[in-house]
Amino acid sequence: MKISLVIPVWNEASGHNSSTISVRLQDLDSFFQKFPIHVEVILVVDPSKDNTLEEIERFSAKKINLRMHCNPKHLGRAQSVLVGLKLAQGEVIIISSLDLSVPLAEVFNFLQEFVTNPATQMTIGNRCTSKKKRTGRRSSWHLTLENIIAEKAKRKDLAAADPACSILGFRKIALDKILSQLKLSSWFYGPELLLVAQKNGIPVLDIPIVCNDRAESKIPLLREYLRNLI
């Protein structure tokens, strides 16, 4: 089975990140060396103000097939994800993040669900259950925004306990059904993916995950508040 990890990248070599890009890429490479699967990691890179691009170019992978796409202009996280989804060639595609706030073992749980259950078509992480633990800190503004997004999702009858979660997985056959319908404009792209999947009769499975929240954030809070309050 071939797996695609789609990861949007922007200004990852500076700021709050606790490790360098090369270290995080090495973590990815080392983790997947344990498994007899073919993994492509698609980094969709927005023009950055630091040496993000240079660090990626210097990295040499042993296990993973590292593919990099450089956006000609700043597209933002959601549009970068959409670019990555269009480039993905795996039988299973997982959207992840380079900061590894969701540990790789949790990302692997997404993969396991697709391997063990052929009926699974789409998954989304659930950081809000007693089975798993959400650690770290988020600002009250951030959490309030996520609550607003969750309430909007309920009004649209979207079947997800944590619609703001950025970790999602797809079987390629299911993704191909909805890819041409996706626009992905919000930083929190999960609700749109859920809505389009729902309209196309694609069932979505919640998977409890561990998430280590970070206090710092690149989220344009004011813009996202205005977008979600409408």
C-alpha positions, 0 to 999 in steps of 0.5 A, a space after each residue: 500500500 502506498 501512503 501520501 502524507 500532505 503537509 502544508 509548510 510556511 515559516 517553519 524554521 523560526 519562531 515557536 518551533 522547538 526543533 529544526 525542520 531537518 529534525 522533524 523530517 528525520 523523525 518522519 523518515 526514521 518512524 516509517 523505516 519501521 514499516 514495510 510500506 511506501 510513503 510519500 511526504 508531500 511538502 507544499 511550501 508557501 514563500 517563507 521569510 526564513 530558511 524553510 526552503 533551504 532546510 528542506 533542500 538540504 535534507 536527505 531521506 532514506 525511507 520516505 519519498 520526499 516531494 516538495 512543491 513551492 507555491 509561486 505566491 502565498 496561498 495559505 494553509 487551506 489552499 496549500 493542503 488542496 494543492 497537496 491533495 491534487 498531487 497525492 498518488 497514494 492509495 491512502 492520503 493523510 493531511 498532517 502537520 510538520 510541527 508533529 503536534 499530533 504524534 506520528 503514532 497517532 497519524 499511523 492510527 489513521 493508516 491502520 484504520 484504512 488497512 484493517 477496515 476496507 470499508 473506511 473511506 474518510 477519517 477525521 481526528 477527535 481531540 476531545 474524548 476521554 480515550 485520548 488526551 489533549 495536552 499543551 495550551 491554546 489561547 482562550 481566543 483560539 478555543 473560543 473560535 474552535 467552539 464557534 466552528 463546532 457549533 456551525 458544524 452542528 447546525 449543518 448536521 456534520 457528523 464529526 465531534 471535532 470538525 476543527 481538527 486538521 488531521 484527516 485521512 482519505 481513501 484515494 477512491 473517496 477523495 477522487 469523488 470530491 476533489 473537484 468540488 473542494 475550494 478550501 478557503 478557511 484555515 480550518 478546512 475540516 468543515 468544508 471537507 466534511 460538508 462536501 463528503 456528506 453531500 457525496 454520501 461518503 461516511 466519515 469516521 471519528 478517530 480519537 487522537 492525542 494532540 499536544 497543543 501549542 500556545 503559539 499559533 499562526 492562525 489569523 484569528 481576526 479573519 477567521 472569527 469574521 469568517 465563522 461569525 457570518 
